Amino acid sequence: MEACRHTVVAAGMTAEDTIPTWQPLVFEPAPPGSSTRLASERPTMPPPAPRGAGGSEDVMVSRIHLGPSVDEVLYRLSLGDLSGAALANEELEPCVPRRNTPPIIIAAMQLDYLEEYVLACIDGQTTWAEILDSSPFSPRDTLKALCELVDKGALALTR
């Protein structure tokens, strides 16, 4: 400890320079004519009254569906869950993959041989299921290559 004090003094600093001094933050209320108010100053509002005479209203929850999810298929494949990947793939089968990216950008992408082969099979009319069926590679490998191409942005899916 004594060596630290000598180092600080030798550098021309005082103990106050090295130890932070904290002062509590003081919030002053906004002036009376100001429109700015802190959240703690706002009055608490009661919840809105339920509609209808019955008191409570039935609430219907719907699932938001943003389109086919290749993330689910890739996740299941990475876990080795082939049956789960096949179930998630059923949603993608009627989709038609289309090239989404200019060729110059695709050339800059790091694609393996399987992804390049699958990309060459994309004509904008063949469905996802037809590409899987016609591929000479295993369905698992072809499915993974299709999903990776969608994930990388090289393909877009349309129904």
C-alpha positions in Angstrom: 0.0 0.0 0.0 2.9 2.3 0.9 4.4 1.8 -2.6 1.2 2.9 -4.2 1.2 6.1 -2.2 4.8 6.8 -3.3 3.9 6.2 -6.9 1.0 8.6 -6.8 3.0 11.3 -5.0 5.9 10.8 -7.5 3.6 11.4 -10.4 2.5 14.7 -9.0 -1.0 13.5 -8.2 -2.9 13.8 -4.9 -5.0 11.1 -3.4 -8.1 13.1 -4.3 -7.1 12.7 -8.0 -7.2 8.9 -7.9 -10.3 8.3 -5.8 -13.5 9.2 -7.5 -15.9 11.3 -5.5 -19.5 10.5 -6.1 -22.2 13.1 -5.5 -25.8 12.1 -5.5 -27.8 13.2 -8.5 -30.2 15.9 -7.5 -33.3 16.3 -9.6 -35.1 19.5 -9.3 -38.8 19.6 -10.3 -39.7 21.3 -13.5 -40.8 24.9 -13.3 -44.6 25.3 -12.9 -45.1 26.5 -16.5 -43.0 23.8 -18.1 -44.5 20.9 -20.0 -41.6 18.6 -19.1 -42.4 16.3 -16.2 -40.6 13.3 -14.7 -42.3 9.9 -14.8 -42.4 10.0 -11.0 -44.3 13.3 -11.1 -47.0 12.0 -13.4 -50.3 10.9 -11.8 -51.0 7.2 -11.9 -53.9 6.5 -14.2 -56.4 3.7 -13.5 -56.7 1.0 -16.1 -59.4 1.5 -18.7 -62.9 0.3 -17.8 -63.9 -3.0 -19.5 -66.2 -2.8 -22.4 -69.6 -4.2 -22.3 -72.0 -4.7 -19.5 -70.6 -8.2 -18.5 -67.5 -6.7 -16.9 -64.9 -8.9 -18.7 -64.4 -9.2 -22.3 -63.2 -12.4 -24.1 -59.7 -12.0 -25.4 -58.7 -13.8 -28.5 -55.0 -14.5 -28.9 -53.7 -15.1 -32.4 -50.3 -16.3 -33.5 -48.5 -13.8 -35.6 -47.1 -15.6 -38.7 -44.4 -13.8 -40.5 -43.9 -16.5 -43.2 -42.0 -19.7 -43.4 -39.2 -20.0 -41.0 -36.0 -21.5 -42.2 -34.4 -20.8 -38.8 -36.5 -23.5 -37.2 -35.3 -26.1 -39.8 -31.7 -25.0 -39.4 -32.0 -25.2 -35.6 -33.5 -28.7 -35.7 -30.9 -29.9 -38.2 -28.1 -28.6 -36.0 -29.5 -30.6 -33.0 -29.8 -33.7 -35.2 -33.6 -33.7 -34.9 -34.4 -34.9 -38.4 -38.1 -35.6 -37.7 -38.5 -32.1 -36.2 -36.7 -30.6 -39.2 -39.0 -32.6 -41.5 -42.1 -31.3 -39.7 -40.8 -27.7 -39.9 -40.0 -28.3 -43.6 -43.7 -29.1 -44.4 -44.5 -25.5 -44.1 -41.8 -24.6 -46.7 -42.6 -27.3 -49.3 -45.2 -25.2 -51.3 -42.9 -22.2 -51.4 -41.1 -21.2 -54.6 -37.5 -20.0 -54.0 -36.3 -17.1 -56.2 -32.9 -15.5 -56.5 -32.9 -12.4 -54.4 -29.4 -11.1 -54.8 -27.5 -9.9 -57.9 -24.9 -12.4 -59.3 -22.0 -10.2 -58.3 -23.0 -10.3 -54.6 -23.6 -14.1 -54.8 -20.1 -14.5 -56.3 -18.7 -12.8 -53.2 -20.6 -15.1 -50.8 -18.8 -18.0 -49.2 -20.9 -20.8 -50.7 -19.9 -24.5 -50.6 -20.3 -26.8 -53.5 -23.7 -28.1 -52.4 -25.1 -24.5 -52.0 -23.7 -23.6 -55.5 -25.4 -26.7 -57.0 -28.8 -26.0 -55.3 -28.5 -22.3 -56.4 -28.0 -23.5 -60.0 -31.3 -25.4 -59.7 -33.3 -22.3 -58.8 -35.4 -21.2 -61.8 -38.2 -19.3 -60.0 -40.9 -21.8 -60.9 -39.8 -25.0 -59.1 -41.2 -25.5 -55.6 -39.1 -26.2 -52.5 -40.4 -29.8 -52.4 -39.6 -30.4 -56.1 -36.0 -29.2 -55.5 -35.6 -31.5 -52.6 -37.0 -34.5 -54.5 -34.9 -33.9 -57.7 -31.6 -33.3 -55.9 -29.0 -36.1 -56.2 -27.8 -35.3 -52.7 -29.5 -36.5 -49.5 -32.6 -34.7 -48.5 -31.0 -33.5 -45.3 -28.0 -32.0 -47.1 -30.2 -30.4 -49.8 -32.6 -29.0 -47.1 -29.7 -27.5 -45.2 -28.3 -25.9 -48.3 -31.6 -24.4 -49.2 -32.1 -23.0 -45.7 -28.6 -21.6 -45.6 -29.1 -19.9 -49.0 -32.3 -18.3 -47.6 -30.5 -17.4 -44.4 -27.6 -15.7 -46.3 -30.1 -13.7 -48.4 -29.3 -15.3 -51.7 -32.9 -16.7 -52.0 -36.3 -15.4 -51.1 -39.4 -17.6 -50.7 -42.8 -16.8 -52.3 -46.0 -18.8 -52.1 
